[in-house]
Amino acid sequence: MPVRNSPTARQLRLGAELRKLRERAGLTSTEAGRLLGTNQAQISNIEASRYGVSAERLRALARNYSCSDEALVTALIDMAGERKRGWWEEYREILPAGLLDLAELEHHAVALRASYVAHLPGLLQTAEHCREIFRQVVPPLCPPEVEHRVSHRIKRQAVLYRERPTPYTAIVHEAALRMRFGGPAVARAQLRHILGMSEREHIKVLVIPFDAGAFPGSGQSTLFAVGPVPQLDTVHVDREHGSELVDAAAQLDRYRMVLDRMESVALGEERSRDVILGIVRGLEGR
């Protein structure tokens, strides 16, 4: 099997999950290799995602590690069986790796939950709106780089339009809705787009109004990608210096609670749409 020089975030996650199973079983990589009929180097390479692993071998590893969680094993086999790389690979030499990891994460998620305070959800942005955002990147991007990022962001939105669209919940603070990126006309078109998308059955847009006061999670944008089993959930945290993927069990529990709290202080879907429509009407004629 050929060695991978640049495993994807999803391939790295598979290796990490196999390592967790081995460590929970109290086995060293040497012991695991012996049980599998191979050596320590093979186990280390599988866990580092330098080598792929067949479904047969993965089931053998699960048996050796006394893992009886069939749903988890099946999900790991599905991850291991993916050979074809996604559309985002065309951007590998063009955009930062973190943006490719985000697209891959969204593509495979069973459901998506996101929270935004200063920006609007990337999956609900118009091309004009996100183009204006990328023009503000520091250090500045040249025009071709801006357009590459815009096209990548728009292509990410395919998860909301495919035959079996991914359920998506976006929690948005009123402050983000009132930002006028690109001027009133662009802002008005952007908000109308969000209104239209919020009418789709699989999309919920919940607004946290100014008068909601303090709430957890106000300091960053967060995307919670729900996996086929809870152990494979992943959080994407967007920071000024770059993005970070979080998958430790305790951290996942914390982000679940934060998003639950944010949803609890947000308005319901209908009242959220009323807030957005009110802002749109305030922009009419400008």
C-alpha positions as CSV (number, residue, x, y, z in Angstrom):
1,M,0.0,0.0,0.0
2,P,1.5,3.4,-1.0
3,V,2.7,5.7,1.7
4,R,0.6,8.9,2.2
5,N,2.7,12.0,2.1
6,S,-0.2,14.4,3.1
7,P,-3.0,12.6,4.8
8,T,-6.3,14.6,5.1
9,A,-7.8,15.6,8.4
10,R,-10.3,12.8,8.1
11,Q,-7.6,10.2,7.5
12,L,-5.7,11.6,10.5
13,R,-8.8,11.3,12.6
14,L,-9.2,7.6,11.7
15,G,-5.7,6.9,12.8
16,A,-6.2,8.8,16.0
17,E,-9.4,6.8,16.8
18,L,-7.6,3.5,16.2
19,R,-4.9,4.7,18.6
20,K,-7.5,5.5,21.2
21,L,-9.0,2.1,20.9
22,R,-5.6,0.4,21.3
23,E,-4.7,2.5,24.3
24,R,-8.0,1.8,26.0
25,A,-7.3,-1.9,25.5
26,G,-4.0,-1.4,27.4
27,L,-1.9,-2.6,24.4
28,T,1.4,-1.3,23.1
29,S,1.8,-0.9,19.4
30,T,4.2,-3.9,19.5
31,E,1.6,-6.1,21.2
32,A,-1.1,-4.9,18.8
33,G,1.1,-5.7,15.8
34,R,1.8,-9.2,17.1
35,L,-1.9,-9.8,17.5
36,L,-2.5,-8.6,14.0
37,G,0.3,-10.8,12.6
38,T,2.5,-7.8,11.7
39,N,4.9,-5.5,13.5
40,Q,5.0,-2.3,15.6
41,A,6.0,-0.2,12.6
42,Q,2.9,-1.2,10.7
43,I,0.6,-0.3,13.6
44,S,2.4,3.1,14.1
45,N,2.1,3.9,10.4
46,I,-1.7,3.1,10.4
47,E,-2.2,5.2,13.4
48,A,-0.2,8.1,11.9
49,S,-2.3,7.7,8.7
50,R,0.7,7.1,6.6
51,Y,-0.9,3.8,5.6
52,G,-4.5,3.0,4.8
53,V,-6.2,0.0,6.5
54,S,-8.7,-2.5,4.9
55,A,-12.1,-3.2,6.4
56,E,-10.9,-6.7,7.2
57,R,-7.9,-5.5,9.1
58,L,-9.9,-2.8,10.9
59,R,-12.4,-5.4,12.1
60,A,-9.5,-7.5,13.3
61,L,-8.0,-4.5,15.2
62,A,-11.4,-3.8,16.8
63,R,-11.7,-7.5,18.0
64,N,-8.1,-7.4,19.3
65,Y,-9.0,-4.2,21.2
66,S,-12.2,-5.7,22.6
67,C,-14.3,-3.0,20.9
68,S,-17.9,-4.2,20.8
69,D,-19.4,-0.9,19.6
70,E,-20.6,-2.0,16.1
71,A,-21.8,1.5,15.2
72,L,-18.4,2.9,15.8
73,V,-16.6,0.1,14.0
74,T,-18.9,0.5,11.0
75,A,-18.3,4.3,10.9
76,L,-14.5,3.7,11.0
77,I,-14.7,1.2,8.2
78,D,-16.6,3.8,6.1
79,M,-13.9,6.3,6.8
80,A,-11.2,3.8,5.9
81,G,-13.0,2.8,2.6
82,E,-12.9,6.3,1.2
83,R,-10.3,6.3,-1.7
84,K,-11.6,9.2,-3.8
85,R,-10.6,12.7,-2.7
86,G,-13.2,15.4,-2.8
87,W,-13.6,18.6,-4.9
88,W,-11.6,20.6,-2.3
89,E,-8.4,18.9,-3.5
90,E,-8.3,21.2,-6.5
91,Y,-7.4,24.0,-4.0
92,R,-4.6,22.1,-2.2
93,E,-1.8,24.2,-3.6
94,I,-3.8,27.4,-3.6
95,L,-5.5,27.7,-0.2
96,P,-4.5,27.1,3.4
97,A,-4.9,23.4,4.4
98,G,-7.3,24.4,7.2
99,L,-9.9,25.5,4.6
100,L,-9.7,22.1,2.8
101,D,-10.1,20.4,6.2
102,L,-13.2,22.5,6.8
103,A,-14.8,21.5,3.5
104,E,-14.0,17.8,4.1
105,L,-15.5,18.0,7.6
106,E,-18.7,19.6,6.3
107,H,-19.0,17.2,3.4
108,H,-19.0,14.1,5.7
109,A,-21.0,15.5,8.6
110,V,-24.4,14.0,9.5
111,A,-25.5,17.4,10.8
112,L,-24.0,20.8,11.3
113,R,-24.5,23.3,14.2
114,A,-22.8,26.7,14.0
115,S,-22.6,29.9,16.0
116,Y,-21.5,33.4,14.9
117,V,-21.3,36.7,16.6
118,A,-19.4,39.1,14.3
119,H,-19.8,37.3,11.0
120,L,-22.6,35.6,9.1
121,P,-22.5,31.8,8.5
122,G,-20.2,30.9,5.6
123,L,-22.6,28.3,4.3
124,L,-25.3,31.1,4.0
125,Q,-23.1,33.8,2.5
126,T,-23.6,35.3,-1.0
127,A,-20.6,35.6,-3.2
128,E,-20.7,39.4,-2.9
129,H,-20.7,39.3,0.9
130,C,-17.8,36.9,1.3
131,R,-15.8,38.7,-1.4
132,E,-16.0,41.8,0.8
133,I,-14.9,39.8,3.8
134,F,-11.8,38.4,2.0
135,R,-10.8,41.8,0.9
136,Q,-10.3,42.7,4.5
137,V,-7.9,39.8,5.3
138,V,-4.6,40.8,6.9
139,P,-2.1,40.7,5.2
140,P,-4.1,41.6,2.1
141,L,-4.9,39.0,-0.5
142,C,-4.3,39.7,-4.2
143,P,-7.4,39.6,-6.4
144,P,-6.9,36.0,-7.7
145,E,-6.5,34.8,-4.1
146,V,-9.7,36.5,-3.1
147,E,-11.6,34.9,-6.0
148,H,-10.2,31.4,-5.1
149,R,-11.5,31.8,-1.5
150,V,-14.8,33.0,-2.7
151,S,-15.3,30.1,-5.1
152,H,-14.2,27.6,-2.4
153,R,-16.7,29.0,0.1
154,I,-19.5,28.9,-2.5
155,K,-18.7,25.3,-3.4
156,R,-18.8,24.3,0.3
157,Q,-22.5,25.3,0.3
158,A,-23.3,22.3,-1.9
159,V,-23.9,20.3,1.3
160,L,-27.1,22.3,1.8
161,Y,-28.4,21.7,-1.8
162,R,-27.6,18.0,-2.5
163,E,-30.3,15.3,-2.9
164,R,-30.0,14.5,0.9
165,P,-29.0,17.9,2.3
166,T,-27.2,18.1,5.6
167,P,-29.4,19.4,8.5
168,Y,-27.9,22.8,9.5
169,T,-28.6,25.0,12.5
170,A,-27.0,28.5,12.5
171,I,-27.1,30.6,15.7
172,V,-26.4,34.2,14.7
173,H,-26.1,37.3,16.9
174,E,-28.0,40.4,15.9
175,A,-24.7,42.3,15.7
176,A,-23.6,40.1,12.7
177,L,-26.9,40.8,11.0
178,R,-26.4,44.5,11.2
179,M,-22.9,44.6,9.7
180,R,-23.0,46.2,6.3
181,F,-20.2,44.5,4.4
182,G,-20.1,45.9,0.9
183,G,-22.7,48.6,1.6
184,P,-26.5,48.6,2.1
185,A,-27.3,46.9,-1.3
186,V,-25.0,43.9,-0.6
187,A,-26.1,43.7,3.0
188,R,-29.8,43.7,1.9
189,A,-29.3,41.0,-0.7
190,Q,-27.3,38.9,1.9
191,L,-30.0,39.1,4.5
192,R,-32.7,38.3,2.0
193,H,-30.7,35.2,1.0
194,I,-30.5,34.1,4.6
195,L,-34.3,34.6,4.9
196,G,-34.9,32.4,1.9
197,M,-32.5,29.7,3.1
198,S,-34.1,29.7,6.5
199,E,-37.4,28.6,4.9
200,R,-35.9,25.3,3.9
201,E,-36.9,22.4,6.0
202,H,-33.4,21.3,6.9
203,I,-32.1,24.8,7.8
204,K,-32.7,26.6,11.1
205,V,-31.5,30.2,11.6
206,L,-31.8,31.3,15.2
207,V,-31.0,34.9,16.2
208,I,-29.6,36.1,19.5
209,P,-31.0,39.6,20.0
210,F,-29.0,42.4,21.6
211,D,-31.3,42.4,24.6
212,A,-30.5,38.7,25.4
213,G,-27.5,40.0,27.4
214,A,-24.5,37.8,28.2
215,F,-24.3,34.3,26.9
216,P,-21.5,31.6,26.6
217,G,-19.6,31.2,23.3
218,S,-19.7,34.9,22.4
219,G,-15.9,35.1,21.8
220,Q,-15.5,32.9,18.7
221,S,-17.2,31.3,15.7
222,T,-17.8,27.6,16.1
223,L,-18.9,24.8,13.7
224,F,-19.9,21.5,15.4
225,A,-19.9,18.7,12.8
226,V,-22.0,15.8,14.0
227,G,-20.5,12.4,13.0
228,P,-22.3,9.1,12.4
229,V,-21.6,8.3,16.1
230,P,-20.9,10.8,18.9
231,Q,-17.3,9.6,19.2
232,L,-16.6,11.0,15.7
233,D,-18.1,14.4,16.3
234,T,-15.7,17.3,15.5
235,V,-15.6,21.0,16.3
236,H,-14.0,23.5,14.0
237,V,-13.0,26.7,15.8
238,D,-12.2,29.8,13.7
239,R,-9.6,32.1,15.1
240,E,-7.8,35.1,13.7
241,H,-4.5,33.2,13.5
242,G,-6.2,30.2,11.8
243,S,-8.6,27.3,12.4
244,E,-8.4,24.4,14.9
245,L,-10.1,21.0,14.9
246,V,-11.2,19.7,18.3
247,D,-12.2,16.1,19.0
248,A,-11.4,15.3,22.6
249,A,-14.4,13.8,24.4
250,A,-14.4,16.4,27.2
251,Q,-14.1,19.3,24.8
252,L,-16.9,18.0,22.6
253,D,-19.1,17.8,25.7
254,R,-18.3,21.4,26.5
255,Y,-19.1,22.7,23.0
256,R,-22.3,20.7,23.0
257,M,-23.3,22.5,26.2
258,V,-22.3,25.9,24.9
259,L,-24.3,25.5,21.7
260,D,-27.3,24.3,23.7
261,R,-27.0,27.3,25.9
262,M,-26.8,29.6,22.9
263,E,-29.9,28.0,21.4
264,S,-31.7,28.5,24.7
265,V,-31.1,32.3,24.6
266,A,-31.8,32.7,20.9
267,L,-35.2,33.5,19.5
268,G,-37.3,30.9,17.8
269,E,-37.2,30.4,14.0
270,E,-40.2,32.7,13.3
271,R,-39.2,35.5,15.6
272,S,-35.6,35.2,14.2
273,R,-37.0,35.7,10.7
274,D,-38.9,38.7,11.9
275,V,-35.7,40.3,13.3
276,I,-33.9,39.7,10.0
277,L,-36.8,41.1,7.9
278,G,-36.9,44.1,10.2
279,I,-33.3,44.8,9.5
280,V,-33.8,44.3,5.7
281,R,-36.7,46.8,5.8
282,G,-34.5,49.3,7.5
283,L,-32.0,49.0,4.6
284,E,-34.7,49.6,2.0
285,G,-34.1,52.7,-0.1
286,R,-30.5,53.1,1.1
